[in-house]
Amino acid sequence: MCMLVCLSSCMCNVMATELVVDNVITQWNSVTQQVVRTLEIPNQIAIRVFSFVHLSQYKALQLAYKKRISHPEISAAYAAHYVLSELFPTQQSPIFDGAINKQVTPLKLSKSQNAEALYIGLTFAIRLLRQRTYDGSQSWADFHPAPVGAPTGEYQFTPNQTYVLYPQLAYTKGFVINSSKDFDIFGGPFKIPSKEYDLEYNQIATVGMQIHGTRHHLIRQLPNFGKQVQV
């Protein structure tokens, strides 16, 4: 699980100029990334934002292809624009409106084509945000860390840390799966050491180093956290 988090963090940090594929999906990923960096949103919350955006796009594309509209990618664009505008209204005019204008205007859609793409794009996005209005992420979690010097594996503050980072996320409803047990299709984390663990470790490190060419040491050491603290 630790490795998957590392990979998610790596992929969220891909610069727009490094994109292998340039399309509506990756463009809105870059827009989301821009907002996350500008507002200095921490990783724990940023991953949630990316989930809103891409899950809405995915469902919009599913419906758009099912209805066989002329430009299904525009439904995905409308989905991302709506989600981000709801989450970050102050960024709508300076960033989001300009981004979607570049995607929609050149196509010269008719009013009916545009209306259909918009409707499809917003159908799931609106429902998703409504469903997440109280999903546990907004509640206070009365969590108390272990005292300094507690056994390895028990959560405790690092030097100069004064508060717990988003403990409520542990009780938040998942976006796609309801339990970590549903994700555990391989019978639990790989044993350390093992060939399986080393294979996945090297794969994550290789991807990370391709994205962050100047951070080889960090990329190599971060997955090693799992060797020190197994949870």
N, C-alpha and C positions, 0 to 999 in steps of 0.2 A: 504493500500500500504506500509505503514511504516513497518508493521509486516512482509510482504513478503520480504522486503529488509533485515530485521533482520534474517529471516529464511535462506535466501540465504547466508548471511555472516556466519551463524552457519555452514551450510553444506559445505561451502568452506574451513572451518577450521578443518574438520574432519581429524585426523591423520591417516596415512596409517595403523598403528597398531590397529586402532579402527574400521576398515572396517568390516562390517557384511558380505559383498559379495566381493570376490576377483576374478576379471576377467579383461579382457582387458580394459573395460571401466573404472572401478575403478582404475586400475593401472595407466592409463594415467591421470586420475584425480589427483592422488597422484604426478605424475611427474609434472603436471602443477602447482600444489600447491607448490612443491619444488622450482620451478623457481620463482614463485610469491614471496615466502618468501626470497629466496636468493637475488633477485634483489630489494626487498623491494617495490614492486609495490602496490600502494594504492588500496583500495577496489573498488573505482569507475572504475578503469581501469582493475583490476583483473577480475571483473565480466564479462567484455567485452572479455577478453582472454578465460575464461571458456566457454563463449557462442560460440566463434569460434571453440574451440576444440570439444565440445559435439554436436553441431549442425552438424558439418562435420561427426562425428562418426555416428550419427543417420541416416543421409542420406546415408552414405556408407553401413550401415547395411540393410537399406531398399532395396537398389539395389542388394546387395549381396544375400539376401534371395530370391529376385525376380528371380535372375539368378541361384539360387540353387547351388552356388559354395561349395566346400568341407569345407572350413573354413571361413565363413563370418566374424568372429571376427577379422581376420587378415586384412581385408579391413578397418575395424574401426581403427586398430592400425596404418596402413599406413596413414590414414586420419589425425589422431592426430599428428603423427610424422612430416608430411608435414607442417601442420599449425604451429606447435611450432617452427620448423626449420626456417620457413619464418619469424616468428615474433621475434625469438631470435637465430640468427645464431651462436652466440658465445657459445651457450649451446648445439649445435647439437652433436659435437664430445664427450664432456665429459658426457652428460646426455642422450640425445634422442637416439643416435645410439645404446648405450648399452641397453637401455630399449627395443627397438624393436628387437634387436638381441636375447634377451632372449625369446621373444614371437614367433618369426618366425623360428629360426634355429632348435629347437627341433622337429618341425612338418615335416621336411625333404620334403618340397613341391617340386614338379617337376618344371621345368622352366616355363611351361605353366600355372600351377596352381598359381605360385608366380606372374607371369606377369598379370594374370587376377585379382587377389586380389589387386595388386598395382593399376591397371587401375581403378578399381571400387572405391578404396579408395581415389584416387586423382581427380576423375571426378567432384564431387561437391566441394571438398575442394579448388581446384584451382579457380573455378567459384566464390565461396563465397568470397575469398580474393580479387579477381578482382572487384567484385561488391561493396566492402567496401573501395576501394581506396579513394573515396571521398564521404563519407556518412554524412558529417556534423561534425564528431568528430574531424576532423583536422583543422576546421576553427576557427577563432577568434570570440568570442562572446562579443560584446560591452555591457557588463552587469555591472550595478552599484548598489551596495547594498544600502539598506535604511540606513539613519544615525542612529547612536547609540541612543537608546531611542525611536525608532519608535514603532508603535503599534505591539503587539504580532501577529505573523504570517507573518510579512514582514521580508525577509532575511536581516540580518545585521551581521556584524563581531562580533565574540567573542573576549574577551580580547587577545591581542597580535597577532591576525590574520591580515595579510597584503594583502592577495589576495583571490579572489574567487576560489573555488575548481571546476574546470571543468564545467563551465556554458554551454559550447558548447554541452554537453551531452543532454541538454534539447531540442536541435534542431536536434539531430542525428536520422537518420532513424532507426527504430526498426528492430530487427532481425527476428521476427516472426509476430508481430502485428504492424500495421501502426499507431495506435493511442491508447492512454490510454482508450479512450471510448470503443474500441473493447474489452478491458479486463474487463470492468465494467459490468459484467453479473448479478450482484446482486443489481443493482440500486444505486450504490455509496457506500462509506464507511459506516460501521455500526455506528449508533449513540452512543455517549458516554454520560452517561453510558447506556448500554443495555446488555441483556443476550447474544446476538450474539457476541458483542465485547469481553465480558469477556471470552466466550468460546474459541474464536480464540487466545486471549491473553494468556490464560492458556496453550493452546496447544503449542504455540511458546515457551513459557517459559519452559515447560516440556522438549521439544526437546533440547533446548539450554542447560539446566542443565545436560542432559545426556551426551552431548558432552563436555561441560566445567564444570566439577564437582566442580571446585574451584571458580567459578565466579557466584554463585547464585545471589548475590546482583545485579550485573551488568545486568544479563539476566532478572531479574525481573523489573529493573528500565528502561531499554532501551525502551521497548514497551510503557512505560508510557509517553514517549515523545509525543505520539499522543494525549494524554489527555491534554497536555499543549499547543501544537501548532497543530491546525487542519487546513490542507491545502486541 
